Each structure stands twice: as structure tokens, then as C-alpha cells.
Amino acid sequence: MKTISWEDFEKVELRVGTIVDVQDFPEARKPSYIVRVDFGGDIGIKKCSAQITHLYTKESLMGKQVIAVLNFAPKQIGPIRSEFLLTGFVLDSGEVVLAVPDEAVPNGLKLA
């Protein structure tokens, strides 16, 4: 494991948001959704591609709060521009378990 400084950690914009829309993403190489998340007033709604179809249905994701990295450069994934990275834990099987707060918090709040 590589050690980083506190300054390095502070550069990462890990913020909470609420999923407001989930659509199938049939053009993706691997099964994926297009997920839209509301990060609150100053940031607004952003979208990303997420390979989370194995453990989550579209319905189960609606209204779920998630933790995301907001300050990566946008990435073009097929026809969509992914604007953030959902965080999660990759199991040995390749399935992703989302990192989520265990209590409701205001959208846009930064992880500290």
C-alpha cells in the first residue's frame, strides 16, 4: 500500500449525493447503467456510467445516497460523458458494492 499525505487526500472531492435517475446503458461494453445523482445546490445533478447491474436494480438505486469522486476529469464512455466516479468495493467476482453513508446527510457534503 502506498502512503499519501493529508494534503493529497484533501485534493480528492469525495461528496455525497442522491440518485435521482437510472437508465439502462445498452451501448456499454459491460453491463452498466447511466446514473444521475443530485449533489445539491452548488454542484447540481451529474451523470456517470456505472457497472453495478449485478447487485442493484434500477428501482433499488432510486433515492439511494452514494459517495462519489467529483474532481476527476470527465471521461467519454461510448455516447455519454461520465462526470463523476461512484465509489464502491469490487468483490473477487467483479461485482461492485456501493460505498454509502449509513445515515442521511445533506447532498454535496464532503467526506472528511
Secondary structure, DSSP 8 states (H G I E B T S, - for coil): -----HHHHHHS-EEEEEEEEEEE-TTSSSS-EEEEEE--TTT-EEEEEE--TTT--HHHHTT-EEEEE--S--EEETTEEE-SEE-EEE-TTS-EEE---SS---TT-B--
